Amino acid sequence: MLGGIGMPEVMVIGIIVVLVFGAGKLPAAVGEVGKAIKSFRKEAGDGA
């Protein structure tokens, strides 16, 4: 899959993320990560 990361590893990481953030805060956390990635791509594309 992604550099030797298989489905069992992805599931374990997902469970850990849910335990750390909690199911209620997870959508907000994912949204913030998405905004950060979008901002990074925007800045990287400017060539600054």
C-alpha beads as a LAMMPS data file, in Angstrom:
LAMMPS data file: protein, C-alpha beads

48 atoms
47 bonds

1 atom types
1 bond types

-500.0 500.0 xlo xhi
-500.0 500.0 ylo yhi
-500.0 500.0 zlo zhi

Masses

1 110.0

Atoms # bond

1 1 1 0.000 0.000 0.000
2 1 1 1.807 3.172 1.167
3 1 1 5.484 2.338 1.562
4 1 1 4.939 -0.953 3.354
5 1 1 1.954 0.201 5.421
6 1 1 -0.815 -2.357 5.102
7 1 1 -4.446 -2.387 6.156
8 1 1 -3.796 -3.691 9.705
9 1 1 -1.368 -0.841 10.394
10 1 1 -3.821 1.737 9.031
11 1 1 -6.554 0.327 11.277
12 1 1 -4.316 0.504 14.368
13 1 1 -3.387 4.106 13.571
14 1 1 -7.077 4.949 13.103
15 1 1 -7.994 3.428 16.457
16 1 1 -5.226 5.369 18.191
17 1 1 -6.391 8.621 16.565
18 1 1 -9.979 8.016 17.720
19 1 1 -8.764 7.290 21.252
20 1 1 -6.617 10.443 21.363
21 1 1 -9.059 12.901 19.794
22 1 1 -12.352 11.252 20.661
23 1 1 -15.113 10.558 18.180
24 1 1 -16.736 13.989 18.668
25 1 1 -13.629 16.048 17.925
26 1 1 -12.414 13.903 15.034
27 1 1 -14.245 15.764 12.202
28 1 1 -12.882 19.110 13.417
29 1 1 -9.346 17.709 13.635
30 1 1 -9.559 16.269 10.123
31 1 1 -10.874 19.597 8.828
32 1 1 -7.939 21.458 10.361
33 1 1 -5.467 19.018 8.806
34 1 1 -7.151 19.548 5.438
35 1 1 -6.878 23.324 5.786
36 1 1 -3.201 23.034 6.712
37 1 1 -2.458 20.852 3.675
38 1 1 -4.353 23.226 1.392
39 1 1 -2.436 26.204 2.775
40 1 1 0.879 24.390 2.391
41 1 1 0.146 23.499 -1.225
42 1 1 -0.895 27.086 -1.954
43 1 1 2.320 28.498 -0.502
44 1 1 4.505 25.880 -2.189
45 1 1 2.895 26.656 -5.555
46 1 1 3.715 30.361 -5.305
47 1 1 7.447 29.677 -5.607
48 1 1 8.287 31.883 -2.648

Bonds

1 1 1 2
2 1 2 3
3 1 3 4
4 1 4 5
5 1 5 6
6 1 6 7
7 1 7 8
8 1 8 9
9 1 9 10
10 1 10 11
11 1 11 12
12 1 12 13
13 1 13 14
14 1 14 15
15 1 15 16
16 1 16 17
17 1 17 18
18 1 18 19
19 1 19 20
20 1 20 21
21 1 21 22
22 1 22 23
23 1 23 24
24 1 24 25
25 1 25 26
26 1 26 27
27 1 27 28
28 1 28 29
29 1 29 30
30 1 30 31
31 1 31 32
32 1 32 33
33 1 33 34
34 1 34 35
35 1 35 36
36 1 36 37
37 1 37 38
38 1 38 39
39 1 39 40
40 1 40 41
41 1 41 42
42 1 42 43
43 1 43 44
44 1 44 45
45 1 45 46
46 1 46 47
47 1 47 48
